[in-house]
Amino acid sequence: MPFAINEAMGQYSELFMLLAAGTYTVAFIAFAWDLAKSSKALRAIDLKAAEAAAARVPAMAGAGSAAPADIVAVDSAAVDRVDSHLAGPVGRAERPSSSVAKQGGPASGAGQTADADMRYAAERRVPARVAVALTVLGVLIHGAGVITRAIGSGRVPWGNMYEFLTTGAFVVTAVFLLVLIRRDLRFLGTFVVGLVIIMLVAASVAFWTPVGHLVPALQSYWLVIHVSIAVMSSSLFTLTFAMSALQLVQTHRQKTVAAGGADKLGFMRLVPSALSLENLSYRINAIAFIGWTFTLMFGAIWAEKAWGRFWGWDTKEVWTFVIWVVYAGYLHARATRGWTGTRAAWLSIVGYLCVVFNFTIVNQFFNGLHSYSGL
């Protein structure tokens, strides 16, 4: 006898999702405020450093013993103050290269970026701490929404597009917060929380489905195994997508500053260098790729149990394989063919766009054996 649907719990779930979206929105604003506030503070420090360096020039010129490189060099105490400020959220900061100073770049080293280790340091950024606290509150409310949805339907809460998006958004946020325990990735907060809000809005507006039973083909323990791994892998791909996008921005900024241009993206000094972002993204993508490999394998086993064949070139199966190929190509090209920098970042972004296409366009507009979106 099938489990009786509890519509009241389904309504509670929708209320929790709404409250979670509102909390995430406030957290998103706090993360954005942190970036803006930190950028303003950094520019103020830059101005003080420039004034200190300008004050040193007449005295050094009068002494007549200073080398030209010393005259254009930045006051070391001022640079130390910049380093101290930047060390707050992400560990020690890299000092600006002498080439930047000689080319007439900002006096305090606008090319500075956070160190590769992404460790926490002593200084505290109040807006960032508020944003993280709100994100924690949001994920607790969000988790309550996922749990009540499961209780209301009497099954795992990822049987259609609405449930996949809401559960996936929860896992994305949870993974982000877990990583924050060891690494300071608060610079990703605006982008990750923004993507989570988009997922919740899309689930509520475009893919809303009332709580109900699963279609017969999904009533299998393989749903728990196959889809849960797919959700986790997709969550990790979401993090690497955000890091790859930031890598492209950071690369452009670093090239501009190295060429002597003005640093118009001061807040990006809170973000690690493009190389650091690429390295971390590569490691996370490697883990997510393993999960996606199991997703593909378990999906084939489930297909054999349900339809009597491991592979049938169904649209969903094809795009799941396409995603695997793209990320396999990304890992292989970067590890053995020297595809680093922007090429690696773009390939990672293409892989995530394939993930999005697979779980939205394919589910909604392509008919097949996997058409379980609930629309």
Residue pairs with C-beta under 8 A, 6 or more apart in sequence:
2 213
3 153
3 154
3 155
3 213
4 154
5 152
5 153
5 154
5 211
5 212
5 213
6 151
6 152
6 153
6 154
6 211
7 152
7 210
7 211
8 152
9 148
9 149
9 151
9 152
9 211
10 148
10 149
10 152
10 153
10 210
10 211
12 145
12 148
12 152
13 145
13 146
13 148
13 149
13 152
13 211
14 145
14 204
15 145
16 141
16 142
16 144
16 145
16 148
17 142
17 145
17 166
17 200
17 203
17 204
18 204
19 141
19 145
20 138
20 139
20 141
20 142
20 145
20 200
21 197
21 200
21 201
21 204
23 134
23 135
23 137
23 138
23 141
24 134
24 135
24 138
24 142
24 173
24 193
24 196
24 197
24 200
25 197
26 134
27 131
27 132
27 134
27 135
27 138
27 189
27 193
28 131
28 189
28 190
28 193
28 194
28 197
30 127
30 128
30 130
30 131
30 134
31 127
31 128
31 131
31 186
31 189
31 190
31 193
32 190
33 127
33 131
34 125
34 127
34 128
34 131
34 186
34 189
35 187
35 190
35 267
35 270
36 267
37 125
37 127
38 125
38 267
38 270
39 266
39 267
39 270
41 85
42 82
42 85
42 86
42 266
42 267
42 269
43 266
45 78
45 81
45 82
45 85
45 108
46 82
46 106
46 107
46 108
46 110
46 266
48 78
48 81
49 74
49 75
49 78
49 79
49 81
49 82
49 107
49 108
50 106
50 107
50 108
52 75
52 77
52 78
53 73
53 74
53 75
53 78
53 107
54 107
56 75
57 71
60 66
60 70
60 71
61 71
69 98
69 102
72 101
72 102
73 98
73 101
74 96
74 101
74 107
74 108
74 109
78 107
78 108
79 95
79 96
79 108
79 109
82 93
82 108
82 109
82 112
83 92
83 93
83 95
83 112
84 123
85 123
86 93
86 112
86 114
86 269
86 270
87 93
87 121
87 122
87 123
88 121
88 122
88 123
88 124
88 125
89 114
89 120
89 121
89 123
89 125
89 128
89 184
89 186
89 187
89 270
90 114
90 115
90 118
90 119
90 120
90 121
90 184
90 187
90 270
90 272
91 114
91 115
91 117
91 118
91 119
91 120
91 121
91 184
92 115
92 121
93 112
93 113
93 114
93 115
93 269
94 112
94 113
94 114
94 115
94 273
95 109
95 112
96 105
96 108
96 109
96 110
96 111
96 112
97 109
97 111
99 258
100 106
100 109
100 110
100 111
100 257
100 258
100 260
101 107
101 109
103 258
103 259
103 260
104 260
105 111
105 257
105 260
105 263
106 257
106 262
106 263
110 257
110 262
110 263
110 266
110 269
111 254
111 257
111 258
111 263
112 269
113 250
113 254
113 268
113 269
113 271
113 272
113 273
113 276
114 187
114 269
114 270
114 271
114 272
114 273
114 276
115 272
115 276
116 272
116 273
116 275
116 276
116 279
118 183
118 184
118 185
118 272
118 276
118 280
119 183
119 184
120 184
125 186
128 186
128 189
131 186
131 189
131 193
132 177
132 180
132 186
132 189
135 173
135 176
135 177
135 189
135 193
136 177
138 173
139 170
139 173
139 174
139 177
142 166
142 169
142 170
142 173
143 170
143 174
145 166
145 170
146 157
146 166
146 167
146 170
147 157
149 157
149 163
149 166
149 211
150 156
150 157
152 211
153 159
153 211
153 212
153 213
155 213
155 214
156 223
156 224
156 227
156 228
157 163
157 166
157 167
158 164
158 167
158 168
158 223
158 227
158 228
158 231
159 214
159 215
159 218
159 223
159 372
159 374
160 207
160 209
160 372
160 373
160 374
161 203
161 207
161 209
161 359
161 360
161 363
161 364
161 373
161 374
161 375
162 203
162 204
162 207
162 208
162 209
162 374
163 209
164 227
164 231
164 359
165 199
165 200
165 202
165 203
165 207
165 359
166 199
166 200
166 203
167 231
168 199
168 231
168 234
168 235
169 196
169 199
169 200
169 203
171 231
171 232
171 235
172 192
172 195
172 196
172 199
172 235
172 238
172 239
173 192
173 193
173 196
174 235
175 232
175 235
175 236
175 239
176 185
176 188
176 189
176 192
176 239
179 185
179 239
180 186
183 280
187 246
187 270
187 271
187 272
188 239
188 242
188 243
188 246
191 242
191 245
191 246
192 238
192 239
192 242
195 238
195 241
195 242
202 360
207 373
207 374
207 375
209 374
209 375
214 223
215 372
217 306
217 369
217 372
218 372
220 302
220 305
220 306
222 298
222 301
222 302
222 305
223 302
225 298
226 295
226 298
226 299
226 302
229 291
229 294
229 295
229 298
230 291
230 292
230 295
232 291
233 288
233 289
233 291
233 292
233 295
234 355
234 359
236 284
236 285
236 287
236 288
236 291
237 285
237 288
237 292
237 327
237 351
237 352
237 355
238 352
239 284
240 281
240 284
240 285
240 288
240 348
240 352
241 348
241 349
241 352
243 277
243 280
243 281
243 284
244 277
244 278
244 281
244 344
244 345
244 346
244 348
244 349
244 352
245 345
245 349
246 268
246 271
246 277
247 274
247 277
247 278
247 281
247 342
247 345
248 342
248 345
248 346
249 265
249 268
250 268
250 271
250 272
250 273
250 274
250 277
251 274
251 341
251 342
251 345
253 263
253 265
253 268
254 273
254 274
256 262
256 263
256 264
257 263
271 277
272 280
274 341
278 340
278 341
278 344
278 345
281 345
281 348
282 331
282 334
282 344
285 327
285 330
285 331
285 348
285 351
286 331
288 327
289 324
289 327
289 328
289 331
292 323
292 324
292 327
293 324
295 320
296 320
296 321
296 324
299 317
299 320
300 310
300 311
301 310
303 309
303 310
303 311
303 312
303 317
304 310
307 369
311 317
312 369
314 368
314 369
314 370
315 362
315 366
315 367
315 368
315 370
316 358
316 362
316 363
316 366
316 368
316 369
316 370
317 370
319 354
319 357
319 358
319 362
320 358
322 354
322 358
323 351
323 354
323 355
323 358
326 347
326 350
326 351
326 354
327 348
327 351
329 347
330 339
330 344
330 347
330 348
330 351
333 339
333 343
333 344
333 347
334 340
334 344
339 347
362 370
363 370
363 371
363 372
363 373
364 373
364 375
